[in-house]
Amino acid sequence: MVVLSLQLLPSLPYASFVFGDSLVDAGNNDYLFTLSKADSPPYGIDFAPSGGRPTGRFTNGRTISDIIGMKTQSCQAMGETSFPPPYLAPNTSSNILSSGINYASGSSGILDETGSLFIGRVPLRQQINYFEETRGFMVRMVGENAAAKFLKTAIFSVTSGSNDILNYLEPSIPFLGKEKVAPAVLQDMMVSNLTLHLKHLHQLGARKFIVVGIGPLGCIPYVRALMLVENGKCSSVADRLIQGYNMKLSRKINQLNQEMGPETIFVFANSYQIVIEIIKNYRQYGFENVNDPCCGGSFPPFLCFRGPDAGSSSVLCKDRSKFVFWDAYHPTEATNIIIAKRLLDGDASAAYPVNVRRLYEYAS
């Protein structure tokens, strides 16, 4: 499905392989039969490389992965911008390994069943299976040693888990007849499954990992509406569940670093702490609205779309840079920029044991 050219292999130190959900999906869901799509305006309205046309990114501009990649790629010095293209795109560019590949899929989760109500999505397990196919192709083209050497310098980022939590918080559907597990059991299941996926990537040659924790979903417009939380407050039920998960995940990341070092390094990206700081001090960051989505409503059906005329379109805010949230689920590009900068150059409260810029330099 993806056409690869490995002629440039020795000179590409900063390839990025992206796994996860709609926070980092670069358009894979455009090629699926799914209810989870961002393929129509005004999605992508501020994404300069597409001229403001939708690319399948679930925001108005760039994702966090896009921004981090731009600020670390050597191609930036040449004035070029290269984003990891979506794996499922049929006409992926031939110089794909100058940027890597994006396997992320909106509505997917760590657990295979997460997002099933949206029909099509690529669970994290399948995303890694796709990477295994990519790796197999690399080995056939340049041999095991060259492929392994290349993958040792690449960055593998995993941003998954939000949808597992959201699915858990949503009311059970009676006819499915499935009992909810206890919160601690869910947290343990997620950490256990994610650990298996990370170890699988390690077996396939990954050595530099960014593992992104779950942000404060209790503060997003969708959950605040779902849990009937008033403006200016977040759902403590949701955020306690997430904090417990993040704590268990960070412990596991520490354990993996001890077990697999020194050639392997896992960075825990504390998105919860970063986003909470933005929400609490939003005016200091230049925002004016921390409660409402820029596009669509704060109440069901939460749709963000542009119709043939103003009367048939959802509400779109006048200044997208002043809103923390783009739609009921996702941050604006303005928020993504702040998060990306903190992950790149922040202290241990943002990324641990090193920040992302240090990770790029690590053992290269």
C-alpha positions as CSV (number, residue, x, y, z in Angstrom):
1,M,0.0,0.0,0.0
2,V,2.9,2.4,0.8
3,V,5.6,3.0,-1.8
4,L,9.0,3.3,-0.1
5,S,12.3,4.6,-1.6
6,L,15.3,3.7,0.5
7,Q,18.0,5.3,-1.6
8,L,18.3,8.2,1.0
9,L,18.5,5.8,3.9
10,P,22.0,6.7,5.3
11,S,21.3,10.5,5.5
12,L,18.0,10.6,7.3
13,P,18.5,10.7,11.1
14,Y,15.1,12.1,12.1
15,A,12.5,9.9,10.6
16,S,9.4,9.7,12.8
17,F,6.9,6.8,13.1
18,V,3.7,8.0,14.6
19,F,1.1,5.7,16.3
20,G,-2.1,6.7,18.0
21,D,-5.5,8.2,17.7
22,S,-7.2,11.3,16.3
23,L,-4.9,13.6,18.2
24,V,-2.1,12.7,15.7
25,D,-4.0,11.1,12.8
26,A,-2.7,12.6,9.6
27,G,-5.4,11.3,7.3
28,N,-5.5,7.5,7.7
29,N,-9.2,7.5,8.5
30,D,-9.9,9.2,5.1
31,Y,-9.3,5.8,3.6
32,L,-11.6,3.9,5.9
33,F,-15.3,3.4,6.1
34,T,-15.8,5.1,9.4
35,L,-17.9,7.7,11.2
36,S,-14.7,9.2,12.6
37,K,-13.5,11.5,9.8
38,A,-12.0,15.0,9.4
39,D,-12.1,15.1,5.7
40,S,-14.4,18.1,5.2
41,P,-14.1,21.9,5.9
42,P,-13.4,23.7,8.1
43,Y,-11.0,21.0,9.3
44,G,-7.5,21.9,8.1
45,I,-8.5,25.6,7.5
46,D,-5.1,26.7,8.9
47,F,-2.9,23.9,7.5
48,A,-0.6,25.8,5.2
49,P,0.8,22.8,3.2
50,S,-2.7,21.9,1.9
51,G,-3.8,25.5,1.3
52,G,-6.3,25.2,4.1
53,R,-8.0,22.1,2.6
54,P,-8.8,19.2,4.9
55,T,-6.1,16.5,5.2
56,G,-7.8,14.2,7.7
57,R,-6.2,16.0,10.7
58,F,-8.8,16.5,13.5
59,T,-7.9,20.1,14.1
60,N,-7.7,23.4,12.3
61,G,-4.0,23.1,11.5
62,R,-1.0,21.0,12.6
63,T,-1.0,18.2,15.2
64,I,1.5,18.0,18.0
65,S,3.5,15.4,16.0
66,D,3.6,17.7,13.0
67,I,4.9,20.6,15.1
68,I,7.6,18.5,16.9
69,G,8.7,17.0,13.6
70,M,9.1,20.4,12.0
71,K,11.2,21.8,14.8
72,T,13.6,18.8,14.8
73,Q,14.0,17.8,11.2
74,S,17.2,18.6,9.5
75,C,15.2,19.5,6.4
76,Q,14.1,22.6,8.1
77,A,17.5,24.1,7.5
78,M,16.8,23.8,3.8
79,G,13.4,25.5,4.1
80,E,11.5,22.3,3.5
81,T,8.6,20.9,5.5
82,S,8.0,17.1,5.5
83,F,5.3,15.4,7.5
84,P,5.1,11.6,8.0
85,P,2.4,10.7,5.5
86,P,-0.6,8.5,6.4
87,Y,0.2,4.8,5.9
88,L,-3.1,4.1,4.2
89,A,-2.7,6.8,1.6
90,P,-2.5,5.1,-1.9
91,N,0.0,7.6,-3.4
92,T,2.5,8.2,-0.6
93,S,5.6,10.1,-1.8
94,S,8.6,8.1,-2.8
95,N,10.9,9.9,-0.3
96,I,8.9,8.7,2.6
97,L,11.8,7.8,4.8
98,S,12.9,11.4,5.0
99,S,10.0,11.9,7.3
100,G,8.7,8.5,8.4
101,I,5.1,7.2,8.4
102,N,2.0,8.0,10.3
103,Y,-0.1,5.0,11.3
104,A,-2.5,6.8,13.7
105,S,-6.3,6.4,13.4
106,G,-9.1,8.5,14.8
107,S,-11.4,6.7,17.3
108,S,-8.8,3.9,17.9
109,G,-7.5,2.9,21.2
110,I,-5.0,0.7,23.1
111,L,-7.7,-2.0,23.5
112,D,-8.8,-3.6,20.2
113,E,-12.5,-3.1,20.8
114,T,-12.3,0.6,21.5
115,G,-14.1,2.8,19.0
116,S,-16.2,0.0,17.5
117,L,-19.3,2.2,17.4
118,F,-17.5,4.3,14.8
119,I,-17.1,1.2,12.6
120,G,-13.8,1.6,10.8
121,R,-10.6,2.5,12.7
122,V,-7.1,1.0,13.1
123,P,-6.5,-0.2,16.7
124,L,-3.0,0.2,18.0
125,R,-2.2,-3.5,17.6
126,Q,-3.0,-3.3,13.9
127,Q,-1.0,0.0,13.5
128,I,2.1,-1.9,14.8
129,N,1.4,-4.8,12.4
130,Y,1.4,-2.2,9.6
131,F,4.8,-1.0,10.8
132,E,6.0,-4.6,10.8
133,E,5.0,-4.8,7.1
134,T,6.9,-1.5,6.5
135,R,10.0,-2.9,8.2
136,G,9.8,-6.1,6.2
137,F,9.9,-4.1,3.0
138,M,12.9,-2.1,4.3
139,V,14.8,-5.3,5.0
140,R,14.0,-6.7,1.6
141,M,15.3,-3.6,0.0
142,V,18.5,-2.8,1.9
143,G,19.1,-5.7,4.2
144,E,18.7,-6.4,7.9
145,N,21.7,-4.4,9.1
146,A,21.0,-1.2,7.2
147,A,17.3,-1.3,8.3
148,A,18.2,-1.9,11.9
149,K,20.7,1.0,11.9
150,F,18.2,3.3,10.4
151,L,15.5,2.4,12.9
152,K,17.8,2.9,15.9
153,T,17.9,6.7,15.1
154,A,14.1,7.0,14.3
155,I,11.6,8.4,16.8
156,F,8.6,6.2,17.6
157,S,5.7,8.2,19.2
158,V,2.6,6.5,20.7
159,T,-0.4,8.8,21.5
160,S,-3.2,6.4,22.5
161,G,-5.6,5.8,25.4
162,S,-8.0,8.8,25.3
163,N,-10.6,6.8,23.4
164,D,-10.4,3.9,25.8
165,I,-11.2,6.3,28.6
166,L,-14.0,8.1,26.7
167,N,-15.6,4.8,25.8
168,Y,-15.5,3.8,29.4
169,L,-17.1,7.1,30.6
170,E,-19.9,6.9,28.1
171,P,-23.2,5.3,29.2
172,S,-23.4,1.6,28.5
173,I,-25.6,0.5,25.6
174,P,-28.2,-1.9,27.0
175,F,-28.4,-4.3,24.0
176,L,-24.6,-4.9,24.0
177,G,-24.9,-6.3,27.4
178,K,-21.4,-5.7,28.5
179,E,-20.6,-5.0,32.1
180,K,-18.1,-2.2,32.9
181,V,-14.9,-3.3,34.8
182,A,-13.7,-1.4,37.8
183,P,-11.6,1.7,37.1
184,A,-8.4,0.1,38.4
185,V,-9.0,-2.9,36.3
186,L,-9.4,-0.7,33.2
187,Q,-6.2,1.2,34.0
188,D,-4.2,-2.0,34.5
189,M,-5.6,-3.5,31.2
190,M,-4.6,-0.4,29.3
191,V,-1.1,-0.3,30.8
192,S,-0.6,-4.0,30.3
193,N,-1.7,-3.9,26.6
194,L,0.3,-0.8,25.8
195,T,3.4,-2.4,27.4
196,L,3.0,-5.4,25.1
197,H,2.7,-3.1,22.1
198,L,5.8,-1.1,23.1
199,K,7.8,-4.3,23.5
200,H,6.7,-5.5,20.1
201,L,8.0,-2.2,18.6
202,H,11.2,-2.8,20.5
203,Q,11.5,-6.3,19.0
204,L,11.1,-4.7,15.6
205,G,14.0,-2.4,16.1
206,A,12.6,0.7,17.8
207,R,14.9,2.3,20.3
208,K,13.7,5.9,20.8
209,F,10.1,6.2,22.2
210,I,7.8,9.0,23.1
211,V,4.9,7.6,25.1
212,V,2.2,10.3,25.6
213,G,0.1,10.1,28.7
214,I,-3.6,11.0,28.5
215,G,-4.6,14.6,28.9
216,P,-7.3,16.0,31.2
217,L,-10.3,14.7,29.2
218,G,-12.5,15.9,32.1
219,C,-12.0,19.4,30.8
220,I,-12.9,18.9,27.1
221,P,-16.3,20.2,26.0
222,Y,-17.6,16.7,25.1
223,V,-17.0,15.3,28.6
224,R,-18.1,18.4,30.4
225,A,-21.4,18.1,28.5
226,L,-21.6,14.4,29.1
227,M,-21.0,14.7,32.8
228,L,-23.1,17.9,33.1
229,V,-20.1,19.9,34.4
230,E,-20.6,23.7,34.5
231,N,-18.3,26.2,32.7
232,G,-14.9,26.8,34.3
233,K,-14.8,23.3,35.9
234,C,-13.7,19.8,34.8
235,S,-15.1,16.4,35.5
236,S,-13.3,15.1,38.6
237,V,-14.5,11.5,37.9
238,A,-12.9,11.5,34.4
239,D,-9.7,13.2,35.6
240,R,-9.2,10.9,38.6
241,L,-9.4,7.9,36.3
242,I,-6.9,9.5,33.9
243,Q,-4.5,10.5,36.7
244,G,-4.5,7.0,38.1
245,Y,-3.7,5.6,34.6
246,N,-1.0,8.1,33.9
247,M,0.7,7.3,37.3
248,K,0.7,3.6,36.5
249,L,2.0,4.2,33.0
250,S,4.8,6.5,34.1
251,R,5.9,3.8,36.6
252,K,5.9,1.2,33.8
253,I,8.0,3.6,31.6
254,N,10.6,3.9,34.4
255,Q,10.6,0.1,34.6
256,L,11.1,-0.3,30.9
257,N,14.0,2.2,30.9
258,Q,15.7,0.2,33.6
259,E,15.1,-3.2,31.9
260,M,16.0,-2.1,28.3
261,G,18.7,0.6,28.6
262,P,21.1,2.0,27.7
263,E,20.5,1.8,23.9
264,T,16.7,2.1,24.4
265,I,15.0,5.1,25.9
266,F,11.3,5.7,26.7
267,V,10.2,9.3,27.3
268,F,6.9,9.8,29.2
269,A,5.2,12.9,27.8
270,N,3.1,14.4,30.6
271,S,0.4,15.9,28.5
272,Y,-2.0,16.0,31.5
273,Q,0.2,18.4,33.4
274,I,0.9,20.7,30.4
275,V,-2.8,21.0,29.4
276,I,-4.0,21.5,32.9
277,E,-1.6,24.4,33.2
278,I,-2.9,25.9,30.0
279,I,-6.5,25.6,31.2
280,K,-5.8,27.1,34.6
281,N,-3.8,30.0,33.2
282,Y,-5.3,30.3,29.7
283,R,-5.2,34.1,29.6
284,Q,-1.5,34.1,30.3
285,Y,-1.1,31.9,27.2
286,G,-3.1,34.3,25.1
287,F,-6.4,32.5,25.0
288,E,-9.8,34.0,25.6
289,N,-12.1,30.9,25.7
290,V,-11.3,27.7,27.6
291,N,-14.8,26.3,27.7
292,D,-16.3,26.2,24.2
293,P,-15.1,24.6,21.0
294,C,-14.2,27.0,18.2
295,C,-16.1,24.9,15.7
296,G,-19.5,23.2,16.5
297,G,-21.5,23.4,19.7
298,S,-20.8,22.6,23.3
299,F,-23.8,20.2,23.3
300,P,-24.9,17.2,21.2
301,P,-24.4,16.5,18.4
302,F,-21.1,18.4,18.6
303,L,-20.8,18.6,14.8
304,C,-18.1,20.7,13.2
305,F,-18.8,21.2,9.5
306,R,-19.2,23.8,6.7
307,G,-22.4,23.6,4.8
308,P,-23.2,25.2,1.4
309,D,-24.2,28.4,3.1
310,A,-23.8,30.0,6.5
311,G,-27.2,28.8,7.7
312,S,-26.3,25.2,7.2
313,S,-22.8,25.4,8.8
314,S,-21.8,24.9,12.4
315,V,-20.7,27.9,14.3
316,L,-17.0,28.8,13.7
317,C,-15.3,31.2,16.0
318,K,-13.8,34.4,14.6
319,D,-10.3,34.0,16.0
320,R,-9.1,30.4,16.2
321,S,-5.9,31.4,18.0
322,K,-8.0,32.5,21.0
323,F,-9.6,29.1,21.7
324,V,-8.1,26.2,23.5
325,F,-10.4,23.7,21.9
326,W,-11.0,23.3,18.1
327,D,-14.0,21.0,18.4
328,A,-15.7,19.2,21.3
329,Y,-12.8,16.7,21.5
330,H,-9.6,18.2,20.1
331,P,-7.3,21.1,20.7
332,T,-6.6,24.0,18.3
333,E,-3.3,24.3,16.5
334,A,-2.6,27.2,19.0
335,T,-2.8,24.8,21.9
336,N,-0.9,22.1,20.0
337,I,2.0,24.5,19.5
338,I,2.3,25.2,23.3
339,I,2.1,21.5,24.1
340,A,4.7,20.6,21.5
341,K,7.1,23.4,22.7
342,R,6.9,22.1,26.3
343,L,7.5,18.5,25.2
344,L,10.5,19.6,23.1
345,D,12.3,21.9,25.5
346,G,10.5,21.6,28.9
347,D,11.7,20.2,32.2
348,A,10.9,16.9,33.9
349,S,7.3,18.0,34.7
350,A,6.6,17.9,30.9
351,A,8.8,15.0,29.7
352,Y,10.8,12.5,31.6
353,P,13.6,11.3,31.8
354,V,14.6,13.7,29.0
355,N,12.7,16.1,26.8
356,V,12.0,15.4,23.2
357,R,14.9,17.5,21.8
358,R,17.3,15.5,24.0
359,L,15.7,12.3,22.8
360,Y,16.5,13.2,19.2
361,E,20.1,13.7,20.2
362,Y,20.3,10.6,22.4
363,A,22.8,7.9,21.2
364,S,22.6,9.1,17.6
